[in-house]
Amino acid sequence: MASTHEILGRDEVDDLESILAVTNTDVDEIEHLVQSNGDAIFTWDYDRSRPALGKLYERAKKSQWNAQTDLPWDTDVDQEHVVLANALANNATFGSELDTKGTPFENWGDDEWLAFGVQSQNWTLSQFLHGEQGALICTAKVVETVPWIDAKYYAATQVMDEARHVEVFAKYLDEKLSGHYPINAHLRLLLDDIIEDPRWDMTYLGMQIMVEGLALAAFGFIQQMTTEPLLKQLLRYVMSDEARHVAFGVISLQEYYNELSGPEIRERQEFAFEAAVRMRDRFLQQEVWDRFDVDVKEVVKLVMQAPDRQVFQTMLFSKIVPNCKKLGLLDAGDGWLRQRFTELGVIQFEDWTDTGEEYATLDEVSKDREAASA
């Protein structure tokens, strides 16, 4: 059994100093090289023996959409107006929920909080963009490494989905927002680990279950909160794809994990925990605070106390926890992962519907087409 230090590189999960010490030192790099290990597997068995994956594949073919023509790109986006409108719609006042006396925020007024809101949006969409490219690379790897023909068929549709997601987030950032951020160091480390691992099921677990599961929850949260119609529609369509992607992982790994030994399952539990913590750590937005020339450690500690931040951080795991339960990872062995998720304060989501069951209900692309043809 690995220790917390061996898994995370620190003894305490909430050691803020260690979390903030992980930074991106290559902010100007254009190419990032990762050694991709793993065998490319041909299968001469073309029997369509996995009906659940076949059903998913058929839905994926029918629910493809065009990033250039299926979204209202002519929508005018005034970013400052959007930040203010979102705050008004969600009954939020910048900094009002924080006791800022004696802190770097003490002299912040509406202008400073508005500027932060703009930069926060730039940062958030930038990390989504980088994560989608990670998914593009990982899914291409799944096509190579998974041994089942049904999985190769479906994964090929996801490669197209991920290319479209990179396209739409890059276009939105370039044409509607006001700046890009480099990839967060915690996210980059996680993506590197997923790509470097030679085992095809670890690519599934890291990307389909953990990264995509968190993204699905985050997109849903932001889609509900935003008042900007283009972003709202963009996220609806991206979520349609993401739900299938997570379901792909649940359906595939549920079968495979039934064949693994106790020690092999424990290794997957530890990786799921590591991925969960790294993804939580990346949402501290330390790169944004750096731009405002404030004490990052002090302001992060303060912001983490805000009720809306705590709700957001917790809701990010609303898809991950039930999916891990469906895969048998929560309670395998001595319930090690259940205990870790309990400590993270997210175990309450365990009985929410897993994505393998709900993906069809999230297919907004099909709903819009049916409505248009009615």
C-alpha positions in Angstrom: 0.0 0.0 0.0 1.4 3.4 -1.0 1.5 6.2 1.5 0.0 9.7 0.9 3.5 11.0 0.4 4.3 8.4 -2.2 1.0 9.1 -4.1 0.9 12.9 -3.9 4.5 13.9 -3.1 3.4 15.4 0.2 2.3 14.1 3.6 -0.9 16.1 4.0 -3.6 16.3 1.4 -4.4 19.9 2.3 -0.8 21.2 2.6 -1.3 24.5 0.8 2.4 25.4 0.7 3.2 22.1 -1.1 0.3 22.6 -3.5 1.3 26.1 -4.5 4.9 25.0 -4.9 3.9 23.1 -8.0 4.1 25.7 -10.7 4.5 25.8 -14.5 8.0 26.9 -15.2 7.7 26.5 -19.0 5.0 29.1 -19.6 6.5 30.1 -23.0 6.8 26.6 -24.4 5.0 25.8 -27.6 5.5 22.0 -27.7 5.4 19.7 -24.7 6.8 16.2 -25.2 5.6 13.2 -23.2 6.9 9.6 -23.7 3.8 7.6 -24.7 4.3 4.0 -23.6 2.1 1.1 -24.6 1.6 -1.5 -27.3 -0.5 -0.8 -30.3 -2.9 -3.7 -30.4 -4.5 -5.1 -33.6 -7.4 -7.5 -33.1 -8.5 -9.9 -35.8 -11.7 -10.6 -33.9 -14.3 -8.4 -35.6 -17.3 -9.9 -33.7 -19.5 -7.1 -32.3 -19.7 -8.8 -28.9 -20.3 -5.8 -26.6 -23.8 -4.5 -27.2 -23.6 -1.6 -24.7 -20.5 -0.2 -26.5 -22.3 -0.8 -29.8 -25.3 1.3 -28.6 -22.9 4.0 -27.5 -21.2 4.0 -30.9 -24.5 4.4 -32.8 -25.5 7.3 -30.6 -22.1 8.9 -31.1 -22.5 8.7 -34.9 -25.9 10.3 -34.8 -25.0 13.1 -32.4 -22.0 14.6 -34.2 -22.1 18.3 -34.6 -20.2 21.0 -36.5 -18.3 23.5 -34.4 -18.4 26.2 -37.0 -22.0 26.0 -38.1 -24.0 24.7 -35.1 -23.2 27.4 -32.7 -24.2 31.1 -32.8 -20.8 32.6 -33.3 -22.2 35.9 -34.3 -23.2 36.5 -30.7 -21.6 39.6 -29.3 -19.8 39.0 -26.0 -19.0 41.9 -23.7 -16.8 40.1 -21.2 -17.2 42.7 -18.4 -20.9 42.8 -18.9 -21.1 39.0 -18.7 -19.1 39.0 -15.4 -21.5 41.5 -13.9 -24.6 39.8 -15.3 -23.5 36.4 -13.9 -23.0 37.9 -10.5 -26.4 39.6 -10.5 -28.2 36.4 -11.8 -26.5 34.3 -9.1 -27.0 36.8 -6.3 -23.2 37.2 -5.9 -21.5 40.4 -5.0 -17.7 40.5 -5.5 -15.9 39.7 -2.3 -19.0 40.3 -0.2 -18.9 36.8 1.4 -15.3 37.3 2.6 -14.0 39.1 5.7 -11.3 41.1 3.9 -10.1 43.2 6.8 -6.3 43.0 7.1 -6.0 41.0 3.9 -4.7 41.9 0.4 -8.4 42.4 -0.6 -9.0 45.1 2.0 -8.7 47.9 -0.5 -10.2 46.1 -3.4 -13.3 47.7 -4.9 -15.7 46.8 -7.7 -13.1 47.5 -10.4 -10.6 45.1 -9.0 -13.2 42.4 -8.5 -14.4 42.9 -12.0 -10.9 42.6 -13.4 -10.5 39.4 -11.4 -13.8 38.0 -12.8 -12.5 38.6 -16.3 -9.2 37.0 -15.7 -10.8 34.1 -13.9 -13.0 33.4 -16.9 -9.9 33.5 -19.2 -8.1 31.1 -16.9 -11.0 28.7 -16.6 -11.7 28.4 -20.3 -7.9 28.1 -21.0 -7.7 25.1 -18.7 -10.7 23.5 -20.3 -9.0 24.0 -23.7 -5.8 22.3 -22.5 -7.7 19.5 -20.9 -9.6 18.8 -24.1 -6.3 18.5 -26.0 -5.2 16.0 -23.3 -8.4 14.1 -24.0 -7.7 14.2 -27.7 -4.3 12.6 -27.3 -5.5 10.1 -24.7 -8.4 8.9 -26.8 -6.2 8.5 -29.9 -4.1 6.3 -27.6 -7.1 4.3 -26.6 -7.9 3.5 -30.2 -4.3 2.0 -30.4 -4.2 0.1 -27.2 -7.6 -1.2 -26.3 -8.1 -4.9 -27.4 -11.8 -4.9 -28.3 -13.1 -3.9 -31.7 -16.3 -2.3 -30.3 -14.1 -0.1 -28.1 -11.9 0.9 -31.0 -15.0 1.9 -33.0 -16.4 4.1 -30.3 -13.0 5.6 -29.3 -12.6 6.7 -32.9 -15.7 8.8 -32.6 -14.4 10.4 -29.4 -11.2 11.5 -31.2 -13.5 13.5 -33.5 -15.4 14.8 -30.5 -12.3 16.0 -28.7 -10.9 17.7 -31.8 -14.2 19.6 -32.0 -13.9 20.5 -28.3 -10.4 21.9 -28.7 -11.7 23.8 -31.7 -14.6 25.5 -30.0 -12.7 26.4 -26.8 -9.8 27.9 -28.8 -12.3 29.8 -31.0 -14.2 31.2 -28.0 -11.0 32.2 -26.2 -9.6 33.8 -29.4 -12.7 35.6 -30.6 -14.8 36.3 -27.5 -12.5 36.5 -24.5 -9.4 38.6 -23.7 -6.5 36.2 -23.1 -5.0 32.8 -22.8 -3.3 31.2 -19.8 -0.7 28.4 -20.0 -1.7 24.9 -18.7 -1.9 24.6 -14.9 1.0 22.6 -13.5 -1.2 20.1 -11.6 -3.3 19.4 -14.7 -0.2 19.0 -16.8 1.4 16.5 -14.3 -1.8 14.5 -14.3 -2.1 14.4 -18.1 1.6 13.4 -18.4 1.0 10.5 -16.0 -2.1 9.3 -17.9 -0.3 9.4 -21.2 3.0 7.8 -19.9 1.2 4.8 -18.3 1.4 1.8 -20.7 -1.8 0.1 -19.5 -4.8 0.8 -21.6 -7.2 0.7 -18.7 -5.2 3.4 -16.8 -5.7 5.7 -19.8 -9.5 5.0 -19.5 -9.5 5.5 -15.7 -7.4 8.7 -15.8 -9.1 10.3 -18.7 -12.6 8.9 -19.2 -13.5 8.5 -15.5 -11.5 11.1 -13.6 -10.7 14.0 -16.0 -13.8 13.7 -18.2 -16.0 13.1 -15.1 -14.8 16.2 -13.4 -15.2 18.2 -16.7 -18.8 17.0 -17.1 -19.6 18.3 -13.6 -17.8 21.5 -14.1 -19.3 22.2 -17.5 -22.8 21.6 -16.0 -22.2 23.9 -13.1 -20.9 26.8 -15.3 -23.6 26.2 -17.9 -26.2 26.8 -15.3 -24.5 29.8 -13.8 -23.6 31.7 -17.0 -25.9 34.2 -18.7 -23.9 34.3 -21.9 -26.0 32.5 -24.6 -23.1 31.4 -26.8 -21.1 29.9 -24.0 -24.3 28.3 -22.6 -25.0 26.6 -25.9 -21.4 25.6 -26.4 -21.3 23.9 -23.1 -24.7 22.1 -23.7 -23.2 20.5 -26.8 -19.8 19.7 -25.3 -21.6 18.1 -22.3 -23.6 15.9 -24.7 -20.3 14.5 -25.9 -18.7 14.3 -22.5 -21.5 12.2 -21.1 -20.9 9.6 -23.7 -17.2 9.7 -23.0 -17.6 9.0 -19.3 -20.1 6.3 -20.1 -17.5 4.7 -22.4 -15.2 4.4 -19.5 -17.8 3.1 -17.1 -19.1 0.4 -19.5 -15.6 -0.7 -20.5 -13.9 -0.8 -17.1 -16.7 -2.4 -15.3 -16.2 -5.5 -17.4 -12.4 -5.4 -17.2 -12.1 -4.7 -13.5 -14.1 -7.9 -12.7 -11.0 -9.8 -13.9 -8.3 -7.9 -11.8 -6.7 -9.1 -8.6 -6.9 -7.3 -5.3 -3.5 -5.7 -5.6 -4.3 -4.5 -9.1 -7.5 -2.9 -8.0 -5.7 -1.2 -5.1 -3.3 0.4 -7.6 -6.3 1.7 -9.5 -7.8 3.1 -6.3 -4.6 4.9 -5.5 -4.5 6.4 -9.0 -8.1 7.5 -8.8 -7.3 9.3 -5.5 -4.2 10.9 -6.9 -6.1 12.2 -9.9 -9.0 13.5 -7.8 -6.6 15.5 -5.6 -4.6 16.9 -8.5 -7.7 18.1 -10.2 -9.0 19.7 -7.0 -5.6 21.4 -6.6 -5.7 22.9 -10.0 -8.8 24.9 -9.3 -7.0 27.2 -6.9 -6.3 29.6 -9.9 -2.9 30.5 -8.5 -1.8 31.8 -12.0 -4.6 34.4 -11.9 -3.6 35.6 -8.4 0.0 36.0 -9.6 -1.2 38.5 -12.2 -2.7 40.7 -9.4 0.6 40.9 -7.5 -0.8 39.6 -4.2 0.4 37.1 -1.7 -1.0 34.0 -3.4 -0.9 31.7 -0.4 -2.8 34.3 1.8 -5.5 35.0 -0.8 -6.0 31.3 -1.7 -6.5 30.5 2.0 -9.1 33.2 2.2 -10.9 32.4 -1.0 -11.2 28.7 -0.1 -13.3 29.8 2.9 -16.0 31.3 0.6 -19.2 29.3 0.6 -19.6 29.4 -3.2 -16.1 28.1 -3.7 -16.7 25.2 -1.3 -19.9 24.3 -3.1 -18.1 24.4 -6.5 -15.2 22.3 -5.3 -17.5 19.7 -3.9 -19.8 19.5 -6.9 -16.9 18.8 -9.2 -16.9 15.2 -7.8 -20.6 14.6 -8.4 -19.9 12.4 -11.4 -16.6 10.9 -10.3 -17.8 9.3 -7.0 -20.9 7.4 -8.3 -18.9 6.2 -11.3 -16.1 4.9 -9.1 -18.7 3.1 -7.1 -20.2 1.5 -10.2 -16.7 0.2 -11.0 -16.3 -1.3 -7.6 -13.4 1.0 -6.7 -15.0 2.6 -3.6 -15.4 -0.6 -1.5 -12.8 -3.0 -3.0 -10.5 -4.5 -0.4 -10.9 -2.6 2.9 -12.8 0.4 1.3 -9.6 2.4 1.0 -11.0 4.8 -1.7 -14.2 5.3 0.2 -12.2 6.5 3.2 -10.2 8.9 1.0 -13.3 10.3 -0.6 -14.8 10.7 2.8 -11.8 12.7 3.9 -12.1 14.9 0.8 -15.7 15.6 1.8 -17.3 14.2 -1.4 -18.6 10.7 -0.4 -22.2 12.1 -0.3 -22.4 11.7 -4.1 -21.9 7.9 -4.1 -25.6 7.1 -4.8 -26.1 9.7 -7.5 -26.8 8.2 -11.0 -23.7 6.9 -12.7 -23.0 8.2 -16.2 -23.2 4.8 -17.7 -26.9 5.0 -17.0 -27.7 8.7 -17.6 -25.7 9.6 -20.8 -28.7 9.3 -23.1 -30.7 11.9 -21.0 -27.8 14.4 -21.5 -27.8 14.2 -25.3 -28.8 17.8 -26.0 -27.7 17.6 -29.6 -30.3 14.9 -30.4 -33.0 16.9 -28.4 -32.4 20.0 -30.5 -32.5 18.1 -33.7 -35.7 16.3 -32.8 -37.3 19.7 -31.8 -36.2 21.2 -35.1 -37.8 18.4 -37.1 -41.0 18.3 -35.2 
